[in-house]
Amino acid sequence: MIDLYSDTKTLPTLAMRRAMHDAVLGDEQADEDPTTLALCERMAEILGMERGVLLPSGTMCNLVAILTHARPGDELICDHNAHVANTEAGGAAALGGVGTRTIVSPHGIFSAAQLANAIREPSRTAPRSSLVCVEQSTNFSGGAVWTLPEMQSVRDSARSRGLRCHVDGARLFNATTATGITASAYCAGWDSAWVDLSKGLGCPAGAVLCGDAPFIEAAWQWKYRLGGAMRQSGVLAAAGLYALDHHVNRLEDDHANAQTIWEHLKDCTAIEFDPGKPVTNILRFSFTDSIVRTADYVAACMAEGVRVRAIDERYVRAMTHIDVTKAAAVQAAQVLRSVAERLAAVRSSRH
Ligand SMILES: *Cc1c(COP(=O)(O)O)cnc(C)c1O
């Protein structure tokens, strides 16, 4: 099977497993795991931030950041398709008492004016707007990338109204790979940012949340409270360090493979890409006149050995990653196209 369901489906390479095997270890909670300390320091440096903390998942990075930045009764603002709003089990509300106000934007990239509209005037009756969260690059909105000015103007608009600013950088390196702009440029002036090790970087688990020293100190207390403090976490950190050395530059292969799939499908009249062309490793598409049910499409592709994901009744998502070769991308594209054409033909003949 060619698995384009998600870039989380990757398996650690043999060389990564060797790095994990050879890691020098200690007790993370006591700051005694040298490998974890090295990873956190390195990620903080890459993001241009003071310090970092390793957490088991990206979801916990968002949650810890929200709990650290906001108080119960506060509101965070993000796009309507944001991971934090839809697929983190309501953690902000459940554990932080923090509400979510969403902005509808085409590809998860909202304007400073839209943000300004969503920020509430301070009042006795309104929740306090306390945090803005952007995804760089976007996930369910189709892998779009914020330009630097777009991020800066949203950040400045948030700042001017007293909000804190958080970058969900699950796939930040896909953005840097697509544009050549550094991670530290994207994160400059933001209060917190994190990168997932278990997406395109191909590690089995882990994510590093970064910010200034007081933020990370406060984040550490939430990490501990949530049960996210670990012991010999250097086993995971070693995979992360290995990935920073060997798996960042190769993200361009994933992007090229996404382009290859798009090239094979772009003139298929049954399919509409949204965004019109992939810029990272994510392809999102719907069916012309919604003629094909996404669940039927996913099942039919699966029967032909290609796994993709129905995001909802409208969109299908396909993602390239380290375990998808160029040849597999070409093969998958043929299946994605022929299944779309077949199902669309069946449906239109019934109409
Ligand atoms: C995957 C993802 C997360 C959550 O990360 P996990 O490691 O799966 O918990 C958060 N935000 C975005 C944009 C993601 O793609």
The ligand as a Tripos MOL2 file, in Angstrom:
@<TRIPOS>MOLECULE
LIG
   15    15     1     0     0
SMALL
NO_CHARGES

@<TRIPOS>ATOM
      1 C1         -0.2260   17.1790   13.7990 C.3       1 LIG1
      2 C2         -0.5300   18.5770   14.1460 C.ar      1 LIG1
      3 C3         -0.6690   18.9650   15.4790 C.ar      1 LIG1
      4 C4         -0.6030   17.9820   16.6280 C.3       1 LIG1
      5 O1          0.6060   17.2940   16.6970 O.3       1 LIG1
      6 P1          0.6640   15.7900   17.2550 P.3       1 LIG1
      7 O2          2.1180   15.4990   17.3310 O.co2     1 LIG1
      8 O3         -0.0880   14.9420   16.2850 O.co2     1 LIG1
      9 O4         -0.0010   15.7910   18.5980 O.co2     1 LIG1
     10 C5         -0.9160   20.2890   15.7380 C.ar      1 LIG1
     11 N1         -1.0120   21.1940   14.7430 N.ar      1 LIG1
     12 C6         -0.8780   20.8660   13.4550 C.ar      1 LIG1
     13 C7         -0.9730   21.9200   12.4070 C.3       1 LIG1
     14 C8         -0.6590   19.5340   13.1060 C.ar      1 LIG1
     15 O5         -0.5670   19.2010   11.8200 O.3       1 LIG1
@<TRIPOS>BOND
     1     1     2 1
     2     2     3 ar
     3     2    14 ar
     4     3     4 1
     5     3    10 ar
     6     4     5 1
     7     5     6 1
     8     6     7 2
     9     6     8 1
    10     6     9 1
    11    10    11 ar
    12    11    12 ar
    13    12    13 1
    14    12    14 ar
    15    14    15 1
@<TRIPOS>SUBSTRUCTURE
     1 LIG1         1 GROUP 0 **** ****
